[in-house]
Amino acid sequence: MNSNRGEGGCPSEIRVFTFTIMGVRIGIDADQVAAVMDVEAAAGRGLPIRRFEELLPIGHGPVAYAAPKVLLVRGTEGTSLLVIDHPDDLAVVSVKAIQPLPPVIAGGCPPLLWGAVAGPDGVLLLVDLLRV
């Protein structure tokens, strides 16, 4: 995980790549994202392409992608391609601002969802793609 080090060598902040799918803001550790590309370019790579809602369900019913892009994700088992929507930017998040998920929510969530950050633009859900 990318970070600046604070007291005791612990990170004081992390950089996350943010995007929004059907109104849900999501952040991924920027070190896990090797590239962002168009769907057509990703299809030519010969790797299987997964949609984000296959990893983390978003809402009820089908997910509509208005501005889809594909992330080239660095994982423990090589690289993979993941369709996201509305890529935003890199954001720096203070570790002190990260809140664990409440137990009632965490118990029913996939393990890749590990925290949340409340901010002026709403809640940013933090996802770790290495937990897939």
DSSP file (Angstrom, degrees, kcal/mol; ACC not computed):
  #  RESIDUE AA STRUCTURE BP1 BP2  ACC     N-H-->O    O-->H-N    N-H-->O    O-->H-N    TCO  KAPPA ALPHA  PHI   PSI    X-CA   Y-CA   Z-CA
    1    1 A M              0   0    0      0, 0.0     2,-0.2     0, 0.0    28,-0.0   0.000 360.0 360.0 360.0 135.8    0.0    0.0    0.0
    2    2 A N        +     0   0    0     13,-0.3    13,-0.5     9,-0.0     2,-0.3  -0.527 360.0 138.5 -77.7 145.3    1.3    3.4   -0.9
    3    3 A S        -     0   0    0     -2,-0.2     2,-0.4    11,-0.2    11,-0.2  -0.986  53.1-110.3-173.0 163.0    1.6    5.8    2.0
    4    4 A N  E     -A   13   0A   0      9,-1.0     8,-3.1    -2,-0.3     9,-0.9  -0.853  46.8-117.9 -97.5 145.4    3.5    8.5    3.8
    5    5 A R  E     +A   11   0A   0     -2,-0.4     5,-0.1     6,-0.3     3,-0.1  -0.700  33.7 178.7 -93.2 136.2    4.8    7.3    7.1
    6    6 A G    >   -     0   0    0      4,-4.3     3,-1.5    -2,-0.4     6,-0.1  -0.046  51.8 -20.3-106.1-148.4    3.7    8.8   10.4
    7    7 A E  G >  S+     0   0    0      1,-0.3     3,-1.5     2,-0.2    -1,-0.3  -0.320 131.5   9.7 -61.8 140.3    4.7    7.9   14.0
    8    8 A G  G 3  S-     0   0    0      1,-0.3    -1,-0.3    -3,-0.1    -3,-0.0   0.639 126.6 -72.0  66.9  15.3    6.1    4.4   14.5
    9    9 A G  G <  S+     0   0    0     -3,-1.5    -1,-0.3     1,-0.3    -2,-0.2   0.449  95.7 137.5  81.0  -1.2    6.4    3.8   10.7
   10   10 A C    <   -     0   0    0     -3,-1.5    -4,-4.3    -5,-0.1    -1,-0.3  -0.518  63.7 -99.1 -76.3 146.4    2.6    3.4   10.3
   11   11 A P  E     -A    5   0A   0      0, 0.0    -6,-0.3     0, 0.0     3,-0.1  -0.384  26.9-165.6 -65.3 141.9    1.2    5.2    7.3
   12   12 A S  E    S+     0   0A   0     -8,-3.1    83,-2.1     1,-0.3    84,-0.5   0.618  74.7   7.4 -98.7 -18.5   -0.5    8.5    7.9
   13   13 A E  E     -AB   4  94A   0     -9,-0.9    -9,-1.0    81,-0.3     2,-0.3  -0.987  62.7-151.3-156.3 158.6   -2.2    8.6    4.6
   14   14 A I  E     - B   0  93A   0     79,-2.6    79,-3.3    -2,-0.3     2,-0.5  -0.942  18.4-126.3-130.5 155.2   -2.9    6.5    1.6
   15   15 A R  E     - B   0  92A   0    -13,-0.5    15,-2.4    -2,-0.3     2,-0.4  -0.883  30.3-172.6-100.2 130.1   -3.5    7.3   -2.1
   16   16 A V  E     -CB  29  91A   0     75,-3.0    75,-2.8    -2,-0.5     2,-0.5  -0.960  24.3-133.2-125.9 143.6   -6.7    5.8   -3.6
   17   17 A F  E     -CB  28  90A   0     11,-3.2    11,-2.3    -2,-0.4     2,-0.3  -0.829  34.7-155.0 -88.5 125.6   -8.0    5.7   -7.1
   18   18 A T  E     +C   27   0A   0     71,-2.7    70,-3.2    -2,-0.5     2,-0.3  -0.784  22.9 158.8-112.0 149.7  -11.7    6.7   -6.9
   19   19 A F  E     -CB  26  87A   0      7,-2.2     7,-3.1    -2,-0.3     2,-0.4  -0.955  27.8-129.8-154.9 168.9  -14.7    6.0   -9.1
   20   20 A T  E     -C   25   0A   0     65,-1.1     2,-0.5    66,-1.0     5,-0.2  -0.991  13.6-172.8-131.2 130.2  -18.5    6.0   -8.9
   21   21 A I  E >  S-C   24   0A   0      3,-2.3     3,-2.1    -2,-0.4    44,-0.1  -0.976  78.2 -24.7-123.9 117.7  -20.9    3.2   -9.9
   22   22 A M  T 3  S-     0   0    0     -2,-0.5    -1,-0.1    42,-0.3     3,-0.1   0.871 128.8 -46.6  48.3  45.4  -24.6    4.1   -9.7
   23   23 A G  T 3  S+     0   0    0      1,-0.2     2,-0.6     0, 0.0    -1,-0.3   0.380 111.7 120.3  84.4  -3.7  -24.0    6.8   -7.1
   24   24 A V  E <   -C   21   0A   0     -3,-2.1    -3,-2.3   100,-0.0     2,-0.4  -0.852  55.3-144.6 -98.1 120.2  -21.7    4.6   -4.9
   25   25 A R  E     -Cd  20 124A   0     -2,-0.6   100,-2.5    98,-0.6     2,-0.4  -0.698  21.4-175.1 -86.9 132.8  -18.2    6.1   -4.5
   26   26 A I  E     -Cd  19 125A   0     -7,-3.1    -7,-2.2    -2,-0.4     2,-0.4  -0.967  11.4-161.4-132.1 142.9  -15.5    3.6   -4.3
   27   27 A G  E     -Cd  18 126A   0     98,-2.9   100,-2.8    -2,-0.4     2,-0.4  -0.987   3.8-169.7-127.5 137.0  -11.7    3.8   -3.6
   28   28 A I  E     -Cd  17 127A   0    -11,-2.3   -11,-3.2    -2,-0.4   100,-0.1  -0.961  41.6 -93.0-122.7 139.8   -9.0    1.3   -4.4
   29   29 A D  E >   -C   16   0A   0     98,-0.7     3,-2.3    -2,-0.4     4,-0.4  -0.312  36.4-134.3 -49.3 122.8   -5.4    1.5   -3.2
   30   30 A A  G >  S+     0   0    0    -15,-2.4     3,-1.3     1,-0.3    -1,-0.2   0.762 101.4  66.8 -59.1 -26.8   -3.6    3.3   -6.1
   31   31 A D  G 3  S+     0   0    0    -16,-0.4    -1,-0.3     1,-0.2    -2,-0.1   0.720  94.6  58.8 -67.3 -18.8   -0.8    0.7   -6.0
   32   32 A Q  G <  S+     0   0    0     -3,-2.3    42,-2.8    41,-0.1     2,-0.7   0.585  91.8  79.4 -84.6  -9.9   -3.3   -2.0   -7.2
   33   33 A V  E <   +G   73   0B   0     -3,-1.3    40,-0.2    -4,-0.4     3,-0.1  -0.878  48.2 171.8-105.0 113.2   -4.1    0.0  -10.4
   34   34 A A  E     -     0   0B   0     38,-3.3     2,-0.3    -2,-0.7    39,-0.2   0.797  67.3 -12.6 -87.8 -31.5   -1.6   -0.4  -13.2
   35   35 A A  E     -G   72   0B   0     37,-1.1    37,-2.8     2,-0.0     2,-0.4  -0.987  50.7-136.9-164.0 159.2   -3.6    1.4  -15.9
   36   36 A V  E     +G   71   0B   0     -2,-0.3     2,-0.3    35,-0.2    35,-0.2  -0.996  36.5 165.1-122.4 130.3   -7.0    2.7  -16.9
   37   37 A M  E     -G   70   0B   0     33,-2.7    33,-2.9    -2,-0.4     2,-0.1  -0.916  39.4 -88.9-142.8 166.4   -8.1    2.0  -20.4
   38   38 A D     >  -     0   0    0     -2,-0.3     4,-2.1    31,-0.2     5,-0.2  -0.370  42.3-113.1 -70.1 156.5  -11.1    2.0  -22.8
   39   39 A V  H  > S+     0   0    0     29,-0.4     4,-2.2     1,-0.2     5,-0.1   0.888 116.7  53.7 -59.2 -41.3  -13.2   -1.1  -22.9
   40   40 A E  H  > S+     0   0    0      1,-0.2     4,-1.0     2,-0.2    -1,-0.2   0.913 109.0  47.8 -62.9 -43.3  -12.1   -1.7  -26.6
   41   41 A A  H  4 S+     0   0    0      1,-0.2     3,-0.3     2,-0.2    -1,-0.2   0.883 111.6  51.0 -64.4 -38.5   -8.4   -1.5  -25.7
   42   42 A A  H >< S+     0   0    0     -4,-2.1     3,-1.8     1,-0.2     5,-0.5   0.885 102.6  59.3 -67.0 -38.5   -8.9   -3.9  -22.7
   43   43 A A  H >< S+     0   0    0     -4,-2.2     3,-0.9     1,-0.3    -1,-0.2   0.815  99.5  59.1 -61.1 -29.6  -10.7   -6.5  -24.9
   44   44 A G  T 3< S+     0   0    0     -4,-1.0    -1,-0.3    -3,-0.3    -2,-0.2   0.516  87.1  77.1 -77.1  -5.1   -7.6   -6.7  -27.1
   45   45 A R  T <  S-     0   0    0     -3,-1.8    -1,-0.2    -4,-0.2    -2,-0.2   0.650  95.8-130.4 -81.4 -15.3   -5.4   -7.8  -24.1
   46   46 A G    <   +     0   0    0     -3,-0.9    -3,-0.1    -4,-0.3    -2,-0.1   0.629  66.1 122.5  77.3  11.9   -6.7  -11.4  -24.1
   47   47 A L  S    S-     0   0    0     -5,-0.5    -1,-0.3     1,-0.1    -2,-0.1  -0.778  72.2 -97.8-102.3 151.1   -7.4  -11.4  -20.4
   48   48 A P        -     0   0    0      0, 0.0    33,-1.0     0, 0.0     2,-0.5  -0.424  36.6-141.5 -65.3 143.3  -10.9  -12.1  -18.9
   49   49 A I  E     -h   81   0B   0     31,-0.1     2,-0.3    -2,-0.1    33,-0.2  -0.931  15.8-166.6-111.2 125.3  -12.8   -8.9  -18.1
   50   50 A R  E     -h   82   0B   0     31,-2.3    33,-3.3    -2,-0.5     2,-0.3  -0.812  18.6-126.7-107.7 151.2  -14.9   -8.8  -14.9
   51   51 A R  E >>  -h   83   0B   0     -2,-0.3     3,-2.1    31,-0.2     4,-0.5  -0.755  23.4-121.4 -93.5 144.8  -17.5   -6.2  -14.0
   52   52 A F  H >> S+     0   0    0     31,-1.8     4,-2.1    -2,-0.3     3,-1.9   0.850 109.2  62.4 -56.2 -38.8  -17.1   -4.6  -10.6
   53   53 A E  H 34 S+     0   0    0      1,-0.3    -1,-0.3     2,-0.2     5,-0.1   0.643  91.0  68.1 -68.2 -10.8  -20.5   -5.7   -9.3
   54   54 A E  H <4 S+     0   0    0     -3,-2.1    -1,-0.3     1,-0.1    -2,-0.2   0.780 110.1  35.6 -70.8 -26.4  -19.4   -9.3   -9.7
   55   55 A L  H << S+     0   0    0     -3,-1.9    -2,-0.2    -4,-0.5    57,-0.2   0.829 136.1  16.6 -91.4 -39.4  -17.0   -8.6   -6.8
   56   56 A L  S  < S-     0   0    0     -4,-2.1    -1,-0.3    56,-0.1    -2,-0.1  -0.909  83.9-127.4-140.2 106.4  -19.2   -6.2   -4.8
   57   57 A P        -     0   0    0      0, 0.0     2,-0.5     0, 0.0    -3,-0.1  -0.254  20.6-156.8 -56.7 137.9  -22.9   -6.1   -5.5
   58   58 A I        -     0   0    0      3,-0.2    -5,-0.1    -5,-0.1   -36,-0.0  -0.959  50.0 -47.0-120.5 111.1  -24.2   -2.6   -6.1
   59   59 A G  S    S-     0   0    0     -2,-0.5     2,-0.4     4,-0.0     4,-0.1  -0.094  87.2 -51.6  65.9-164.3  -27.9   -2.0   -5.5
   60   60 A H  S    S+     0   0    0      2,-0.1    -1,-0.0    -3,-0.1     0, 0.0  -0.913 100.9   6.8-112.4 137.4  -30.7   -4.2   -6.7
   61   61 A G  S    S-     0   0    0     -2,-0.4    -3,-0.2     2,-0.1     2,-0.0  -0.323 108.3 -15.7  88.3-173.6  -31.1   -5.2  -10.3
   62   62 A P        -     0   0    0      0, 0.0     2,-0.5     0, 0.0    -2,-0.1  -0.306  63.6-125.2 -68.9 147.5  -28.7   -4.7  -13.2
   63   63 A V        -     0   0    0     -4,-0.1     2,-0.5     2,-0.0    -2,-0.1  -0.807  19.1-147.7 -93.5 129.0  -25.9   -2.2  -12.9
   64   64 A A        -     0   0    0     -2,-0.5     2,-0.7    21,-0.0   -42,-0.3  -0.863   3.8-153.3 -99.7 126.5  -25.8    0.4  -15.7
   65   65 A Y        +     0   0    0     -2,-0.5   -44,-0.1     1,-0.2    20,-0.0  -0.889  16.5 175.6-100.3 113.8  -22.4    1.7  -16.7
   66   66 A A  S    S+     0   0    0     -2,-0.7    -1,-0.2     1,-0.2    19,-0.1   0.846  82.8  15.1 -85.8 -37.6  -22.7    5.3  -18.2
   67   67 A A  S    S-     0   0    0      2,-0.1    19,-0.8     0, 0.0    -1,-0.2  -0.543  86.8-169.6-136.1  66.9  -19.0    6.0  -18.7
   68   68 A P  E     + I   0  85B   0      0, 0.0   -29,-0.4     0, 0.0     2,-0.3  -0.294  11.1 169.9 -69.2 142.9  -17.2    2.6  -18.4
   69   69 A K  E     - I   0  84B   0     15,-1.7    15,-2.8   -31,-0.1     2,-0.5  -0.902  27.0-125.6-136.7 166.3  -13.5    2.2  -18.2
   70   70 A V  E     -GI  37  83B   0    -33,-2.9   -33,-2.7    -2,-0.3     2,-0.4  -0.967  13.9-147.2-121.3 131.9  -11.3   -0.8  -17.5
   71   71 A L  E     -GI  36  82B   0     11,-3.0    11,-2.0    -2,-0.5     2,-0.8  -0.804   9.8-141.9 -93.8 135.7   -8.7   -1.0  -14.7
   72   72 A L  E     -GI  35  81B   0    -37,-2.8   -38,-3.3    -2,-0.4   -37,-1.1  -0.895  32.2-157.1 -90.9 110.6   -5.6   -3.2  -15.2
   73   73 A V  E     -GI  33  80B   0      7,-3.1     7,-1.7    -2,-0.8     2,-0.6  -0.775  13.8-141.7-102.2 131.3   -5.3   -4.5  -11.7
   74   74 A R  E     + I   0  79B   0    -42,-2.8     2,-0.2    -2,-0.4     5,-0.2  -0.803  36.0 166.4 -87.0 123.0   -2.1   -5.8  -10.1
   75   75 A G  E >   - I   0  78B   0      3,-2.4     3,-1.2    -2,-0.6    55,-0.1  -0.734  52.9 -97.3-130.0 179.6   -2.9   -8.8   -7.9
   76   76 A T  T 3  S+     0   0    0      1,-0.3     3,-0.1    -2,-0.2    54,-0.1   0.735 123.7  46.5 -69.8 -21.9   -1.2  -11.6   -6.1
   77   77 A E  T 3  S-     0   0    0      1,-0.4    -1,-0.3     0, 0.0     2,-0.2  -0.123 125.9 -86.3-112.3  36.4   -2.0  -13.9   -9.0
   78   78 A G  E <  S- I   0  75B   0     -3,-1.2    -3,-2.4     2,-0.0    -1,-0.4  -0.653  71.9 -32.0  98.6-155.8   -0.9  -11.6  -11.8
   79   79 A T  E     - I   0  74B   0     -2,-0.2     2,-0.3    -5,-0.2    -5,-0.2  -0.719  53.2-179.4-105.4 155.2   -3.0   -8.9  -13.6
   80   80 A S  E     - I   0  73B   0     -7,-1.7    -7,-3.1    -2,-0.3     2,-0.4  -0.930  24.9-118.3-144.3 167.7   -6.7   -8.8  -14.3
   81   81 A L  E     -hI  49  72B   0    -33,-1.0   -31,-2.3    -2,-0.3     2,-0.4  -0.930  25.8-174.5-115.4 134.7   -9.1   -6.5  -16.0
   82   82 A L  E     -hI  50  71B   0    -11,-2.0   -11,-3.0    -2,-0.4     2,-0.4  -0.984  19.2-137.1-135.0 122.0  -12.0   -4.9  -14.1
   83   83 A V  E     +hI  51  70B   0    -33,-3.3   -31,-1.8    -2,-0.4   -13,-0.2  -0.638  32.4 167.4 -79.3 129.5  -14.8   -2.7  -15.6
   84   84 A I  E     - I   0  69B   0    -15,-2.8   -15,-1.7    -2,-0.4     2,-0.3  -0.711  25.0-126.9-126.8-179.7  -15.7    0.3  -13.5
   85   85 A D  E    S+ I   0  68B   0     -2,-0.2   -65,-1.1   -17,-0.2   -20,-0.0  -0.953  73.7   4.8-132.3 153.7  -17.7    3.4  -14.1
   86   86 A H  S    S-     0   0    0    -19,-0.8   -66,-1.0    -2,-0.3    -1,-0.2   0.885  72.7-151.1  43.0  62.9  -17.1    7.2  -13.9
   87   87 A P  E     -B   19   0A   0      0, 0.0   -68,-0.3     0, 0.0    -1,-0.1  -0.401  17.3-177.0 -60.6 137.2  -13.4    7.1  -12.9
   88   88 A D  E     -     0   0A   0    -70,-3.2     2,-0.3     1,-0.3   -69,-0.2   0.760  30.5 -83.4-101.0 -90.9  -12.6   10.1  -10.9
   89   89 A D  E     -     0   0A   0    -71,-0.2   -71,-2.7   -73,-0.1     2,-0.4  -0.890  47.0 -64.2-163.7-175.6   -9.0   10.7   -9.8
   90   90 A L  E     -B   17   0A   0     -2,-0.3     2,-0.4   -73,-0.2   -73,-0.2  -0.782  49.8-169.1 -88.0 137.8   -6.4    9.9   -7.2
   91   91 A A  E     -B   16   0A   0    -75,-2.8   -75,-3.0    -2,-0.4     2,-0.6  -0.965  19.5-133.8-127.5 145.8   -7.3   11.1   -3.7
   92   92 A V  E     -B   15   0A   0     -2,-0.4     2,-0.5   -77,-0.2   -77,-0.2  -0.885  25.1-165.3 -98.5 126.3   -5.1   11.2   -0.6
   93   93 A V  E     -B   14   0A   0    -79,-3.3   -79,-2.6    -2,-0.6     2,-0.3  -0.948  18.2-128.9-117.2 127.5   -6.9    9.8    2.4
   94   94 A S  E >>  -B   13   0A   0     -2,-0.5     3,-1.3   -81,-0.2     4,-0.5  -0.564  14.2-137.6 -70.4 132.4   -5.8   10.4    6.0
   95   95 A V  G >4 S+     0   0    0    -83,-2.1     3,-1.1    -2,-0.3    -1,-0.2   0.847 104.7  61.2 -60.2 -33.1   -5.6    7.1    7.8
   96   96 A K  G 34 S+     0   0    0    -84,-0.5    -1,-0.3     1,-0.2   -83,-0.1   0.750  99.5  56.4 -65.4 -23.0   -7.2    8.8   10.8
   97   97 A A  G <4 S+     0   0    0     -3,-1.3    21,-0.5     2,-0.1     2,-0.3   0.617  83.4 102.9 -84.0 -13.0  -10.3    9.5    8.7
   98   98 A I  E <<  -E  117   0A   0     -3,-1.1    19,-0.2    -4,-0.5    17,-0.0  -0.565  55.3-164.1 -77.2 128.4  -10.9    5.8    7.8
   99   99 A Q  E     -E  116   0A   0     17,-3.4    17,-2.2    -2,-0.3     2,-0.1  -0.905  18.6-121.7-111.2 138.7  -13.7    4.2    9.7
  100  100 A P        -     0   0    0      0, 0.0    15,-0.2     0, 0.0    14,-0.1  -0.400  40.2 -96.5 -69.2 157.3  -14.3    0.5   10.0
  101  101 A L        -     0   0    0     13,-0.4    12,-0.0     1,-0.1    15,-0.0  -0.518  44.8-101.0 -72.3 141.8  -17.6   -0.8    8.8
  102  102 A P    >>  -     0   0    0      0, 0.0     4,-3.1     0, 0.0     3,-1.4  -0.348  33.6-114.9 -59.4 144.8  -20.2   -1.2   11.5
  103  103 A P  H 3> S+     0   0    0      0, 0.0     4,-2.2     0, 0.0     5,-0.2   0.830 115.0  59.0 -53.5 -35.9  -20.5   -4.9   12.5
  104  104 A V  H 34 S+     0   0    0      1,-0.2     4,-0.3     2,-0.2    -3,-0.0   0.831 116.8  33.6 -65.0 -30.2  -24.1   -5.1   11.2
  105  105 A I  H X4 S+     0   0    0     -3,-1.4     3,-1.2     2,-0.1     4,-0.5   0.881 115.6  55.0 -87.3 -45.7  -22.9   -4.1    7.8
  106  106 A A  H >< S+     0   0    0     -4,-3.1     3,-1.1     1,-0.3    -2,-0.2   0.831  99.0  63.5 -59.5 -34.7  -19.4   -5.8    7.8
  107  107 A G  T 3< S+     0   0    0     -4,-2.2    -1,-0.3    -5,-0.3    -2,-0.1   0.791 110.1  37.7 -62.4 -28.6  -21.0   -9.2    8.6
  108  108 A G  T <  S+     0   0    0     -3,-1.2    -1,-0.3    -4,-0.3    -2,-0.2   0.363 100.3  95.0-104.1   4.6  -22.8   -9.3    5.3
  109  109 A C  S <  S-     0   0    0     -3,-1.1   -53,-0.1    -4,-0.5    -4,-0.0  -0.660  81.8-102.8 -98.4 150.7  -20.2   -7.7    3.1
  110  110 A P    >   -     0   0    0      0, 0.0     3,-1.7     0, 0.0    -1,-0.1  -0.374  38.3-112.6 -61.5 150.5  -17.6   -9.4    1.0
  111  111 A P  T 3  S+     0   0    0      0, 0.0    21,-0.1     0, 0.0    17,-0.1   0.683 110.2  73.4 -63.7 -16.8  -14.1   -9.2    2.6
  112  112 A L  T 3  S+     0   0    0    -57,-0.2    16,-2.9    19,-0.1     2,-0.7   0.732  80.6  79.1 -71.6 -18.7  -12.8   -6.9    0.0
  113  113 A L  E <   + F   0 127A   0     -3,-1.7    14,-0.2    14,-0.2   -12,-0.1  -0.808  56.1 157.2 -87.9 112.8  -14.8   -4.0    1.5
  114  114 A W  E     -     0   0A   0     12,-2.1   -13,-0.4    -2,-0.7     2,-0.3   0.585  50.0 -11.7-120.4 -12.0  -12.7   -2.9    4.4
  115  115 A G  E     - F   0 126A   0     11,-1.1    11,-3.1   -15,-0.2     2,-0.3  -0.986  49.6-131.4-172.9 177.9  -13.5    0.6    5.4
  116  116 A A  E     -EF  99 125A   0    -17,-2.2   -17,-3.4    -2,-0.3     2,-0.4  -0.988   5.0-153.1-146.9 152.9  -15.2    4.0    4.7
  117  117 A V  E     -EF  98 124A   0      7,-2.0     7,-2.7    -2,-0.3     2,-0.4  -0.992  13.2-148.0-129.4 123.0  -14.3    7.6    4.7
  118  118 A A  E     + F   0 123A   0    -21,-0.5     5,-0.2    -2,-0.4    -2,-0.0  -0.757  33.3 152.1 -89.3 135.3  -16.9   10.3    5.2
  119  119 A G  E >   - F   0 122A   0      3,-1.8     3,-1.8    -2,-0.4    -2,-0.0  -0.839  61.1 -77.5-148.7-175.3  -16.2   13.6    3.4
  120  120 A P  T 3  S+     0   0    0      0, 0.0     3,-0.1     0, 0.0    -2,-0.0   0.750 127.8  51.4 -64.2 -23.5  -17.9   16.6    1.8
  121  121 A D  T 3  S-     0   0    0      1,-0.4     2,-0.3     3,-0.0   -96,-0.1   0.264 121.8-100.1 -95.3  11.4  -18.8   14.5   -1.3
  122  122 A G  E <   - F   0 119A   0     -3,-1.8    -3,-1.8     2,-0.1    -1,-0.4  -0.701  67.3 -20.2 105.0-159.8  -20.4   11.7    0.8
  123  123 A V  E     - F   0 118A   0     -2,-0.3     2,-0.6    -5,-0.2   -98,-0.6  -0.712  49.8-155.4 -92.9 135.6  -19.1    8.3    1.8
  124  124 A L  E     -dF  25 117A   0     -7,-2.7    -7,-2.0    -2,-0.4     2,-0.4  -0.956  12.8-147.0-108.6 116.0  -16.1    6.7    0.0
  125  125 A L  E     -dF  26 116A   0   -100,-2.5   -98,-2.9    -2,-0.6     2,-0.5  -0.704  12.3-139.5 -84.3 132.6  -16.1    2.9    0.4
  126  126 A L  E     -dF  27 115A   0    -11,-3.1   -12,-2.1    -2,-0.4   -11,-1.1  -0.813  19.8-171.3 -98.8 129.7  -12.6    1.4    0.5
  127  127 A V  E     -dF  28 113A   0   -100,-2.8   -98,-0.7    -2,-0.5     2,-0.6  -0.945  15.5-155.2-122.9 137.8  -12.0   -1.8   -1.4
  128  128 A D    >   -     0   0    0    -16,-2.9     3,-1.7    -2,-0.4  -100,-0.1  -0.932   3.7-166.7-112.8 106.1   -8.9   -4.1   -1.4
  129  129 A L  G >  S+     0   0    0     -2,-0.6     3,-1.0     1,-0.3    -1,-0.1   0.613  83.2  71.2 -70.8 -11.6   -8.8   -6.1   -4.6
  130  130 A L  G 3  S+     0   0    0      1,-0.2    -1,-0.3     2,-0.1   -54,-0.1   0.627  89.5  63.2 -76.6 -11.8   -6.1   -8.3   -3.1
  131  131 A R  G <         0   0    0     -3,-1.7    -1,-0.2     1,-0.2    -2,-0.2   0.362 360.0 360.0 -90.6   4.5   -8.9   -9.8   -0.9
  132  132 A V    <         0   0    0     -3,-1.0    -1,-0.2   -20,-0.1    -2,-0.1   0.490 360.0 360.0 -73.0 360.0  -10.8  -11.2   -3.9
